[in-house]
Amino acid sequence: MRTVRDIQILENIPVLVRAALNVPVENGKVMNDYRLRRALPTIRFLAERGARVVLISHLGEKGTETLLPVAEALGKLIPGVSFFGETIGVGARAAIRNLSPGNILVLENLRRDRREKANDHAFAQELAGLGDLFVEDCFDTCHRMHASIIGVPALLPSYAGLLLEEEVQELTRALLPARNSLAVIGGAKFSTKETLLARLLQTYAHVFVGGALANDFLKASGYEVGKSLVSDANEAAIKKILANQKLVIPIDSLVIPAGSKSSPDAFSKARVAPNGDVRPDEIILDHGPGTNTLLSRLAAKAETILWNGPLGNYENGFVDATNSLARAVADSSAHSVVGGGDTIAAIEGLGLLPRFSFVSTGGGAMLDFLAQGTLPGIEALTPHASA
């Protein structure tokens, strides 16, 4: 995989950069600039060498949001940033021609054009026409088959940005952990995690399944899970993984009566239920203190820790298990690798982000890379014949 360090000449060259500018925006204001700060090394590398840096990115899922406030926030982090309110076309090309060497232009939200997600060839050609070189630096969308991810690299000499390079190096290292190692996989949907869990169980000393994903394993173990969220996964496949002695499941849960999930007094109704003590009319919404202690002990002994996904119903305020693990990993001496939006939000909210060895910008992309060892957006960076 070639990186921006392999580009020989950058002075006055228009470089199209697929950047990770998908940050939370509320009322026209960026609420968290973490991803923008992670995007800076590649942008700065190109700008300092005189490139005309053209940033393309999506924002949100629907494509209705504008990247204008994101460009304004980026301009507070690095000088020379401007914004143009179109993604392609005559106006965008003119704005790039008028861009001074070393300056940065942010184009409008890619997903305003439906052809981006459809990987439309004509749209990829229009994007490719905006630059002489392409740099992929948006790891968190490298698992998507979109025009800006796999279409453009087929049309331009293409390189990995510094953030993408770091992601690949760190996650590859995470696939070869130290002997005393702990992997923690939260979230839901066993079907999307089956391959990953099987791979992690080959190399990690302990693999803990948490969040709603754990409900599938508790149910397959014969424990009552009440009205808790479970998937329609093949129980035989779950039991096959469950038979591996390296697998760790929760030993107790925080439960509430079904129907009180959104109630203001949900927390007051919560109780700790050991495995086998959940009632048919209850819902599991977090792990209990026994499980938190178990995880903390495993983290304290580990030399490598990999974590993706919250452990409880995080978005509805059941954060104890997630926060407990965040503190335990931060206090450990392990090489720690973490990813996933809610997971990172929890760590950042506790002020613990600097105490983690590596924080991935990818959620689903991180999981797919760990399961497959590569991603479509990475494979698309094979050196182009015209380079």
Summary of the structure (lengths in Angstrom):
residues: 387
radius of gyration: 22.6
end to end distance: 13.3
largest distance: 68.5
contacts: 1370
relative contact order: 0.13
helix: 40%
strand: 18%
